[in-house]
Amino acid sequence: MFEAQAEQLEHYSARLNELRQALNVEAVKSQIAELEEQMGEPGFWDEPETAQKQLQHLKGLRAIVSAPDELQKELEDAQFLIELAQSEDEDSMTSDIDDAVAKIGEKLQRLEINSLFSDPRDNNDAIVSIHPGAGGTESCDWAAMLYEMVTRWCERQDYSVELLDYQPGDEAGLKSATLKVSGTFAYGHLKSEGGVHRLVRISPYDSAKRRHTSFAAIEVLTPVNKDIEIEVKDEDLKVDVFRASGPGGQKVNKTSSAVRLTHAPTGIVVACQSERSQHRNRDVALDLLKAKLYDIEIKKQEADLEAQREGQQEVAWGSQIRSYVLHPYQMAKDHRTDVETSNVDRVLEGEIDIFIEAYLKWQLERKGAK
């Protein structure tokens, strides 16, 4: 009785031990001690933004150390539960044991994904922008579906999501949306979604019920560290003020507080409408612009030609990173990793972990091959 569950837990235990070694827990503990020492020094809180980033970094490091310990405790409790059920020949505990084993498996997989993060920016917040490609209402609707996919995934992770800008489509969907996602390894997880996404389906906007192909792009950036100077000259900026629209209720529409910035040298356009103050919206929009400029500079410095092209592809046929087919069959496939699933509906509901994990492994393999 319960031999299969006990064997599964043994397998999880071996994977957890390998994970502890990969995470280099002792080195992480040294980093934690160093940060805690810095926090105790006079003047640490004189720069609140820098201090807040240090606190976030410390939180991420503590999670690296504490999560395996917590999972080890859960694993031992589940093993004890199996031993108890076996000694008392108790079938009624089957459901509890199966639930415990399943939860341990899910948590272990999440920890294994976290161990794949290799970019120093991975533990930062993420700025996610979604834009439709050519195709009018159909593409705007597809962009809105991707917006729902991303936000639902964030809800599953208990991440904080702040809507910075939302421009609804003329008939349906959205013209653009920008989110700030905060949480442990937010950028590390979401960077896999950056690129062009392709949808094939029977269009609900076509009276002839023909099959349509739509494109939308997701851009994933990370806020620029305050220690990094990105120069933006006032004379290079065109500032437009407008009335906010989209989600947020009536309060956001009463005043022209939303701000749009156009950077003349690059043509980059950013907007923010999340704050009531026009001045605050301008500051947030400027931070978005700096994040885009920083991302461009990072890509210029990367030796990998594919990385240089990333985020600069045309939102059209042949440039997609992932395809979602709803007709004549069901499939979601990532073209970088070749990972695919027939359960497209669940993917669009935010279950994208299989793609995130595959992307992180693929990225590490490419780095190792250089």
N, C-alpha and C positions, 0 to 999 in steps of 0.2 A: 504493500500500500504506500502510495506517495513516492515511489522510487523515481518516477520521471521528474517530479518537482524537485526532489533532493539532488538529482543529477544536474538539473538545470541550475540550481543554486551553486553547485560545485563549479560549474562552468563560469558562472558570473563571478565567483570568488577569484578564480584564476585571472579573469580579465581585469578585475579590480586591482589585483596585485601588479599586473603589467602596467596598468594606468598610473599607479602611484610612482613607479619608476620613470615613466614618460613625463609626468608632470614635474619631476624633480622637486618634491615637496620641501626638502631641507633648504634648497636654495631660495625657494619662495618665502620660507619662514625668515630667512636672513633679510630679504627685501622688506618684509613686514616690520621687522625690528628696526630697520634703518628709517623707514617712513615714520614710525611711531616716535622715534627719537627726534626727527625733524619737527614733528607736530608739537613737541614739548619745548621747542626753542622759542625765545622771545621774538616777536615780530612775525610769527608764522601766519597769524590771522590779519596782518596789515593789508594783504592783498586777497580779498575774499574770493575772487574768481579762481585764482591760482590755488588757494587753499581748498576750494571745493573740488577742483580737479584731482588734487592729491588724495582727498578723502574718497572720491569715486575709485581711483586707482587702488587705494588700500582695501576698499570693499571687494573689488574684483580679486585681489590677491588672497584675501581671507577666504573667499568662496572657493578658491583653488585648493586651499588646505582643508577647510572644514567639510566640504561636500563629500570627499572620499571617506572621511571618518564617519559622517552621518550615514552614508550608504552602507558602510561596513557594519554599523550597529543594526540597521534594518535587516541586513543579510543574516546576521547572527540570530536576530529575533525570529526570522522566518524559519531558519534551520531548527531552532528550539521548538517552534510551533509544530513542525513536521515530526520531530522526535516525540513530542507529547501526544500527537494524534496517533502515531504508530504504536506507542506503548499502551494507549487506552482503546485502540481499535475503533477510533471515532470517525465515522464517515461524514458526520455533520459539519466537520471543519474544512471540508474540501473547498467550499466557495471562498472562505477566508484565506486559505493557503494559496489558491490560484490567483486571487487578487493581489496578495503580497508579492508573489513571484513576478507577476506581470508589471507591477509598479517598480520593482527593483530593476527589471529589464529596461524599462523606459528611462529611469533615472541614470542607469549606467550608460545607456546610449547617449544621453545628453552630455554626460561628463566626458565621454570619448570624443564627442564633437568638439567640446571646449578645448581639449588637448591638442587639437589640430591648428589652433590659431598661432600664426607665426609672425604676423605683421604687428609692429608696435602700436599701430592705430586701432587694432581690432577691439580693444576694450573701450574705445571712445563711443560717444553718442553717434547716431547716424542721421543724416539729412537725406530724405527720400523724396524725389520729385518724379511725377508721373505725367507724361504728355502723350496725346494721341498722334498717330501718324496721319498720312493723307487718307482720305476716305470719309470725311464728314461725320454724320451722325453715328454711323456704324463704328468708326474708330473711337469716337468720343465715348460711346457706350462700353467698348472694350477697355478703354483707359479706366473707366469707373469700376469695372469688374476687377481689374488689377489692384485698384485702390482698396477695394473690399478684401481682396486676397491678402494684401500686406497688413492691413489693420487687424484682420481677424487672426493672422499669425501672431502679431504683436500682443493681442489679448491673451492668446494661449501661453505666451511667455511671461505674462504679467509685466510687460514693458509699459512705460509711460509714453503716450503719444500726444504731441502738441501739433495742432493744425495751424501751420504758418500762413498758408495761402490756398484758396480754392476758387477756381473759376469754372462755373457750370457751363455745360454745352448749350448751344442755342435751342436744341430740341430735346436732347437727352444726354446723359453721361457728363463728362467734364472736359474742359479745354486744358486745364492744368491743375495740379495739386502739389503742395509741398508740405511734408511732415517732418517734425523733429522727433526721433525715437530715442528714448533714454533707458538704459538698463545695462546689465553686465554683458559685455561682448556684443552690444547692439550692432555696431558697424561690422564686426567680424562675421556675424550671421547674415546680415542683409546685403553685404557686398556681392553675394552670389546672384542677387536679383538684378544687378545693374546690366542693362543692355536692352536689345529689342525683343519684344514678345509678340508672337504671331498666333492669331486665332482663325480657325476655319469652322464655320457653322452655317446653318440655315438662318438667314437674317430675319429677325422679327420686324424689321423696318421695310422689308421687301414684300409687296403684296403678291408677287409671283412666287414667293417662297424659294428663291434661288440661293445657291450656296455662295457665301462671301468669304473673302480673306481679309482680315484686318490686322493692323500693326499698331503697337504703342510702345513707348520707351520708358524704362525706369532708370533714373540716375541716382546713384548712392554715393554720398560724400560724407566726410566727417568734419566737424567744426575745426577751425584752425586754432592750434594752441596759441595762447596769448604771447608766449615767448617767441613765436615766429612772426616776423614783420612782413606783412604784405602791403605794399604801398598802393593806395588808390587815390589819385589826385581828384580834387573837387571839380576841376575844369574838364575832367574826362567823364563826368557823370551827368546824365540827364535825369531829372527827378520829376515824376508825375504823381499827383495825388488824386485818389478816386475814392468812391464809396464802396465799402466792403460788400461782398456778396457770398452766397453759398451758405453752408452750415454755420450756425452760431446764433440763430435767433434774430429778433428784431434789433437788439442793441447794437450789433455791428453795422447796421445800415443807416443809423441816424446821422452820422457825421462823415465827412470825407477825410477819414484818418488813414486809409490804406495807402501804401507807398509802393511805387514801382521805380526801380533804378535801371537805367540802361548804360552799360559801360562802353563808351565809344570805341576804344582801341580794339576790343575783342567782339563787340556786338552782343555780349552776354546781357540777358534781361532777367532780373529777379524781382520778386514782389513779396510783401508781407502785409497781412490784414488781421493778424491774431490779437494785436494789442489795441486798446482804446486810444492811446496817445500816438499821434502822428510822428512825434519825435522818436518814440520807442520803436515803432514800426520801421522807421528809417534805419535805426541802429541794427535791428534784426536783419533787415534786407542787406545792409552793408556786410554783416557777418556771412550771410549766404553767398554774396558776391566773392568775398575773400576765400571762402571754402572752395568755390568753383575755380578761382585763379590758382589756388594752391594745388588743387587736384590736377590742373593742366600742367603745372610746373613739375609735379611728381612724375607724371606720365612722360614728360620730356626727358627726364633723367633716367628712366628705366631702359635698360638695354634691350629687353624683349620687344620685338616689333609688334606683337599682338597686344601687349599691354599699352604700347603707344597709341594703337588704333582704338583701344577700348573707349566707349563713350563718344566716339566721333563718327560712328557708322550712320548711314542713311537709314531712316525708319521705314524700311521697305523690304521687298523680297530679297532673300539671299543673305541678309545681314543679321537674322534673328539668332538669339542664343537659346531660345526655347519655343517650341510649338505646342499648341493646344488644339486638338481636333475633336469637335463635337459631332461632326457628320462628314462622311458616311459611317465612321466608326469612332470609338472613344479612345483617345490617347493623349498623354502629355509627355513630351520628350525633350530632354536637355541636349542640345547639339554639341556641347563641349565635352560632356562626360558620357553621353549615350545612355544615361539612366532614363527609364521611362516607366509609366504606369498607365493602366487602362481606367483608373478611377479619377477621371478629370474633375468630376464634381467636388470630390473631397479636396483636391488640390486647390480649386478655386475658392473653397471655404477656408483656406489657410493652412492646409496640411502640406507644407513644402519642405519638411525636414529632410526627406530623402534627397532632394536636390541640393540643399545646403551642405549636407555631409559629403555628398559625392563631389561637389565643387571644391570643398576644402582639401579633400584627399587629392583631387586632380591638380590643384594648385601646388601642393607640396611635392608631388611627383615631378611636375614641370621644373620647380626650383632645383630639385635634386638632380635633374638631368642636365642642368647647365654646367 
